[in-house]
């Protein structure tokens, strides 16, 4: 599916978020920078076309490993981040080809809800991170509580966004899947509990948009 929509992926991400997605990525990296840590090796997991990778490069790593299972997304990623320390790698997120305690930071932007085995993948991320290193997630979650605003957005997200997304991407189903993947995902508090179960402690949860888009900062125990 992600191979299919890769040519229009960036344009639709920006359009359908009102260009807020760029700000969410930028703000996440600014927070990571404020911790004063050294991020020599960074993992951009479910990296897609590389928009988050571009921001993560501002942390000045020795190497950025951009990992995704979609070949077409990685082609765009490689071109977009050409001339940098980026290293594209095709891999299943649940079976990463890296040694234990290798990375200083892992970031995932809008990819966690796509993992078939969430706990297993989070355990795998924990394995490749160094002790006390950072893990940041930007994601769309189920709201903790329903409100008029969240119900209105859900209506847009379920009825209007898929029609626009499928039309522009020329896909029959990709943007219906987008709604379904969020609707079947966790609330931010529940996600934090899963992180705890998988060897992380939640440091900070930031509400980016309407109690639906959050950035979750965690640390390996």
NORCORLIN-V307806 format. One record per residue. D_LAST is the distance of its C-alpha to the last C-alpha in whole Angstrom. Layout:
((D_LAST) (D_LAST))
This chain:
((35) (33) (35) (38) (37) (36) (39) (39) (35) (34) (37) (37) (33) (35) (38) (36) (33) (36) (34) (31) (29) (30) (29) (25) (24) (26) (24) (20) (21) (22) (19) (17) (20) (20) (16) (18) (16) (18) (17) (19) (18) (18) (18) (20) (20) (23) (24) (28) (30) (28) (28) (24) (25) (27) (25) (22) (25) (25) (22) (24) (22) (24) (24) (23) (22) (24) (23) (26) (28) (31) (33) (35) (32) (31) (35) (34) (31) (33) (36) (34) (32) (34) (35) (31) (28) (27) (27) (28) (26) (28) (25) (24) (21) (20) (21) (20) (22) (19) (18) (14) (12) (15) (14) (13) (13) (14) (17) (19) (22) (24) (22) (20) (23) (24) (22) (24) (21) (18) (16) (17) (16) (13) (12) (14) (12) (9) (11) (13) (10) (10) (6) (6) (8) (10) (11) (14) (16) (20) (22) (25) (24) (26) (27) (26) (29) (33) (35) (38) (36) (34) (36) (38) (36) (35) (39) (39) (36) (38) (41) (42) (39) (39) (43) (42) (39) (41) (44) (43) (41) (44) (42) (43) (39) (36) (36) (37) (34) (32) (33) (32) (29) (28) (30) (28) (24) (22) (22) (19) (18) (18) (16) (13) (14) (14) (10) (9) (11) (9) (6) (5) (6) (10) (11) (15) (17) (20) (24) (25) (28) (30) (27) (27) (25) (22) (19) (15) (13) (9) (6) (4) (0))
